[in-house]
Structures are given as structure tokens and as C-alpha cells.
Amino acid sequence: MKIVILIISLLISFCSFSQDLTCSDFKNGTFYVDPEEYIPVGYKIIREGTSQIEIVEDPENKLGEDFNKTSYEIIEWIDDCTYRLKYDETKMKLSDYQQFLNDNNGILTELIKIDGKCMYIKSTLNVNGEIQRIDSKMCLE
């Protein structure tokens, strides 16, 4: 009987000490995004405060030799769960696409839900009054 009580006590203490992640847990650190239907390769995100580096993982060179596989972004935090992302032209030469995103006020990203160590997000871009949306998942590494 003592063993059963000990096991139950241990299970209760493990459950009470487990932490649920919050939006603020995704403000700094290293994350990854797996390949998806609209993004054929995965990439790593290294985030510190208001700056972010994205490193595309493309060992088979699906995106071509001239594709810049490292990009630098500026994060404008709106709240713990929402931010606007623009490319940092002081750290890199912007492609036409990156310049287009910046000219259209960047990408607005909002938390949809947190599941385990992953954050499900929706990213939107306003192009001539039309909202373009992409849903994705970003996980702690």
C-alpha cells in the first residue's frame, strides 16, 4: 500500500511541476519549421528579442544556387502572441520578393495555439487590400 501511495504522490508532483509553454517562450531561442506543401524545405529560426535569422535547410539544393539561404529579419512585437516581421536591409541585400513584403508593411504573425513544444501560427500579408494567409507550425529545437 505504501508503494501505491508513493507512486501516486510522484505522479501528482510530476504533473504539478510540468510547465505549459506560453507565447513568451517563443520570443527567444532556436526553432525549426518542417517542410510543408507550400514550403518545400525546412528552416531554422534563431530569435533574440527584436531580431531573427532564418537559415534554410536545403541539402538537395531544391531552391537553386542563387537562392539566399540565410535571411535577417526585424521583429516588431505587438504583444506576446503577435508580431510583424520585416526583412533587415541593413544586414542583407533584399530580393524583389523581400522588398515587396517590406513595402507592404511586412508579415503579421499571430499565435493560433500551442501544442507541446510547437506554436501554430497564422501569417498574413495585405496586398492591395487583399489579405493573403499562410498557416504554419514553429517548434522549439
WOMO-V991661 format. One line per field, one symbol per residue. ss: DSSP state (H for helix, E for strand, C for the rest). phi: phi as a letter, one per 30 degrees, with the letter a starting at -180 (. if undefined). burial: + if it has 16 or more other ideal C-beta (glycine too) atoms within 10 Angstrom, else -. Layout:
BEGIN
ss->???
phi->???
burial->???
END
This chain:
BEGIN
ss->CHHHHHHHHHHHHHHHHCCCCCHHHHCCEEEEECCCCCCCCEEEEEEECCEEEEEEECCCCCCCCCCCCEEEEEEEEEECCEEEEEECCCCCCCCHHHHHHHHCCCEEEEEEEEECCEEEEEEEEEECCEEEEEEEEEEEC
phi->.dddddddddddddddcdcddbeddcdbkcbbbdebecbdbdacccbbicbbccbdcbdchddjdddddbbcbcccddadcbbccbdcddcadddedddedddciicdbbdcacbiccccbccbbcchicdcbbcabbbdd
burial->----------------------+--++---+++-------+-+-+-+----+++-+-+------------+-+++-----+-+-++++-----+---+--++---++++-+--+---++-+---+----------++++--
END
